[in-house]
């Protein structure tokens, strides 16, 4: 008796699973039939003639082999069915390469790195939500809204555990003052400002950025301020200056890279032209403290 032949035709979406399930039941029925046959041919219930005993012994051996084959078939089909069941119902937390697993996890895509989803590997196309580019974290990194919210939530938990807030620091007229070298007057040159700035003194307050033809002066006590603030805040630099300029100033303020790490945001990172916004900060707005000398620059999104 074949249950697979008598079973109603399954829907196309579940045909593989239904066929495997029917095969499993067929194996069970074959096993039961074989066991019944073996019981019927048991020498203890058959005539005692020698010929019959030999025939019965052969039949018993054949029946045992049938039982073993049926058992093996049942185990094989059962394992195949379990494997099929696992394949069509993957773990939600797992990251697989099969189409089913990708559909289960993506979309939405959490983000892209170099144009590829960093979860499923799918290439970004025009239909995908572009998200927000976080080039200051890593070039080519773009995160979706869901992933940004997740990262901010995770960061908030860490901050609360460490009893810290987020401090967003402007550069010019806040932590430093900078000017072009050609704007320095003759009287200032006579005072030896450029000579003092050209000295390679890490503890000094005047520095020359030769590649940019600029002179920078650190505000008084800025190093002490950053050291003490680092115990209470996770700190960002956020400036309307160029990226190269922001990185050079960050090196002066944080030569050992212990305060800011990669958290240096410049004008090229902003999502709104000439406007600073908290959308570029991977931290919760509710715990953000902003130190800036120009209110209108940040009025749009703060």
C-alpha positions in Angstrom: 0.0 0.0 0.0 1.4 3.3 -1.0 0.1 6.3 0.9 1.9 8.7 -1.5 -0.2 7.4 -4.4 -3.4 7.9 -2.5 -2.6 11.2 -0.9 -4.2 14.3 -2.5 -1.9 16.3 -4.7 -0.1 18.9 -2.6 0.3 22.6 -3.5 3.4 23.5 -5.5 4.7 25.5 -2.6 4.8 22.5 -0.3 5.3 19.6 -2.7 8.8 18.7 -1.5 7.9 18.6 2.1 4.6 16.7 1.4 6.4 14.1 -0.8 9.0 13.5 1.9 6.3 13.1 4.6 4.4 10.6 2.4 7.6 8.6 1.8 8.2 8.6 5.6 4.7 7.0 6.1 5.3 4.5 3.3 8.5 3.4 5.0 6.6 3.0 8.3 3.9 0.8 6.6 6.5 -1.3 4.8 8.2 -1.8 8.2 5.0 -2.9 9.8 4.2 -5.3 6.9 7.6 -6.8 7.1 7.3 -7.3 10.9 3.9 -9.1 10.4 5.4 -11.3 7.7 8.3 -12.2 10.0 5.9 -13.1 12.8 3.8 -15.3 10.5 6.9 -17.2 9.4 8.2 -17.8 12.9 9.5 -21.4 13.3 7.7 -21.8 16.6 4.3 -21.7 14.9 5.1 -23.6 11.7 5.0 -27.5 11.1 8.0 -29.5 12.4 9.1 -31.2 9.2 12.7 -30.7 8.3 11.9 -29.4 4.8 9.4 -26.9 6.2 11.9 -25.9 8.9 14.5 -25.2 6.3 12.1 -23.2 4.2 10.9 -21.4 7.2 14.4 -20.6 8.3 15.1 -19.1 4.8 11.9 -17.1 5.0 12.7 -15.9 8.4 16.2 -14.7 7.3 14.6 -13.0 4.3 12.0 -11.3 6.5 14.7 -10.1 8.9 16.6 -8.6 6.0 13.3 -6.9 4.8 12.8 -5.5 8.3 16.4 -4.2 8.4 16.0 -2.7 4.9 12.7 -1.1 5.8 14.2 0.3 9.1 17.1 1.8 7.1 14.7 3.2 4.6 12.6 4.8 7.4 15.7 6.3 9.0 17.0 7.6 5.7 13.6 9.2 4.8 13.2 10.6 8.3 16.6 12.3 8.2 15.9 13.6 4.7 12.6 15.0 5.9 14.2 16.6 8.9 16.9 18.2 6.7 14.2 19.5 4.4 12.3 20.9 7.3 15.4 22.7 8.5 16.1 24.1 5.1 12.7 25.6 4.7 12.5 27.0 8.2 16.0 28.4 8.9 17.0 29.9 12.2 16.1 33.6 12.1 19.5 34.6 13.6 21.5 32.5 11.1 23.0 34.0 8.0 22.8 31.6 5.1 23.6 31.7 1.4 20.4 30.0 0.2 17.5 32.1 -1.2 15.1 31.0 1.5 17.5 32.1 4.3 18.1 35.4 2.6 14.4 36.1 2.2 14.0 35.3 5.9 16.7 37.8 6.9 16.8 40.4 4.1 15.2 42.7 3.2 15.3 45.1 4.9 19.0 45.2 4.4 20.8 46.5 7.5 23.4 48.4 5.4 26.0 48.2 2.7 29.8 48.1 2.6 31.3 48.8 -0.8 27.9 48.4 -2.4 27.2 45.0 -0.9 24.8 44.1 1.9 27.1 43.1 4.8 24.5 40.5 6.0 23.4 38.7 2.8 25.9 39.9 0.2 23.3 41.3 -2.2 24.5 44.1 -4.4 22.7 47.4 -3.8 20.4 48.5 -6.6 18.2 51.5 -7.3 15.2 49.9 -5.5 17.1 49.5 -2.2 16.7 52.3 0.4 20.1 54.1 0.3 20.2 54.8 4.0 22.9 57.2 5.4 26.6 57.2 4.5 28.9 57.0 7.5 32.2 57.6 5.7 33.9 58.9 8.8 33.5 55.4 10.4 34.7 53.6 7.3 34.8 54.6 3.6 31.9 53.0 1.7 29.8 52.2 4.8 26.1 53.0 4.4 23.5 52.0 7.1 19.8 51.7 7.0 17.4 53.2 9.5 16.8 50.0 11.4 20.5 49.3 11.8 21.1 52.9 12.9 18.4 52.6 15.6 19.9 49.3 16.7 23.4 50.7 17.0 22.1 53.7 18.9 20.2 51.6 21.3 23.2 49.4 21.9 25.4 52.5 22.4 22.9 53.9 24.9 23.0 50.8 27.0 26.8 50.9 27.1 26.7 54.6 28.0 24.2 54.1 30.8 26.2 51.2 32.2 29.4 53.4 32.2 27.4 56.4 33.4 28.5 58.6 30.5 26.9 61.0 28.0 27.8 62.0 24.4 29.8 65.2 23.9 29.8 66.7 20.4 32.6 69.3 20.0 33.1 72.0 17.4 36.7 72.9 16.5 37.1 76.6 15.4 36.5 79.2 18.1 35.6 76.3 20.5 38.7 74.2 21.0 41.1 76.0 18.6 41.7 79.1 16.6 43.2 78.9 13.1 44.3 81.3 10.4 45.9 81.3 7.0 49.7 82.0 7.1 49.3 84.8 4.6 46.9 86.5 6.9 49.5 86.9 9.6 50.6 90.6 9.9 54.2 91.8 9.8 53.9 92.8 13.5 52.8 89.3 14.4 55.7 87.8 12.4 58.1 90.1 14.3 56.8 88.5 17.5 58.1 85.2 16.3 54.7 83.5 16.0 55.5 81.4 13.0 58.9 80.4 14.5 57.2 79.3 17.7 54.5 77.4 15.7 57.1 75.6 13.6 58.8 74.0 16.6 58.0 70.3 17.0 56.7 70.6 20.6 53.8 68.2 21.4 53.2 70.1 24.6 53.0 73.5 22.8 49.9 75.4 21.8 51.0 76.9 18.4 51.2 74.6 15.4 51.8 75.1 11.7 49.9 73.0 9.2 52.4 73.2 6.4 50.3 71.3 3.8 47.4 73.7 4.4 49.4 76.8 4.9 47.6 77.4 8.2 48.6 78.3 11.8 46.6 76.8 14.6 46.5 77.7 18.3 45.0 75.5 20.9 42.6 77.2 23.4 44.0 77.4 27.0 43.6 74.2 29.1 42.1 72.3 26.1 44.2 69.2 26.8 43.2 69.1 30.5 39.6 69.6 29.5 39.6 66.7 27.0 41.3 64.4 29.6 38.7 65.1 32.3 35.8 65.1 29.8 36.8 61.6 28.5 35.8 60.2 31.9 32.3 61.5 31.6 31.6 61.5 27.9 31.9 59.6 24.6 33.3 62.4 22.4 32.8 63.4 18.8 34.5 66.1 16.7 31.9 67.8 14.5 33.1 70.7 12.2 32.1 72.5 9.1 35.7 72.4 8.0 37.1 70.0 5.4 37.9 66.4 6.2 41.7 66.8 5.8 41.7 69.8 8.2 39.5 68.0 10.8 41.8 65.0 10.8 44.9 67.1 11.2 43.4 69.0 14.1 42.2 65.8 15.7 45.9 64.6 15.6 47.0 67.7 17.5 44.2 67.4 20.1 44.4 63.6 20.4 47.9 62.4 19.3 47.4 59.0 20.9 43.9 58.5 19.4 42.3 57.8 22.8 39.5 60.4 22.8 37.9 60.4 19.4 39.2 57.4 17.5 37.2 57.6 14.2 34.5 59.9 15.5 35.6 62.9 13.4 32.7 64.4 11.4 33.3 67.1 8.7 31.3 69.0 6.2 31.6 66.3 3.6 29.7 63.9 5.9 26.7 66.1 6.5 23.3 65.2 5.0 22.3 68.8 4.8 24.5 71.4 3.1 26.1 73.8 5.7 24.0 72.2 8.5 25.1 69.9 11.3 22.7 67.2 12.2 22.5 64.4 14.9 21.6 62.0 12.1 25.3 61.6 11.6 26.0 60.7 15.2 25.6 57.0 16.1 24.4 57.9 19.6 21.1 58.6 21.2 19.9 62.2 21.0 18.6 62.1 24.6 22.1 61.9 26.0 23.9 64.3 23.6 25.6 67.5 24.8 26.7 70.0 22.1 29.5 72.5 22.5 29.5 74.9 19.6 30.2 78.6 19.1 27.7 79.1 16.2 24.1 78.5 16.8 22.7 78.9 13.3 25.0 76.2 11.8 23.3 73.6 13.9 19.8 75.1 14.2 18.3 73.0 11.4 18.5 69.5 13.0 19.5 69.9 16.6 
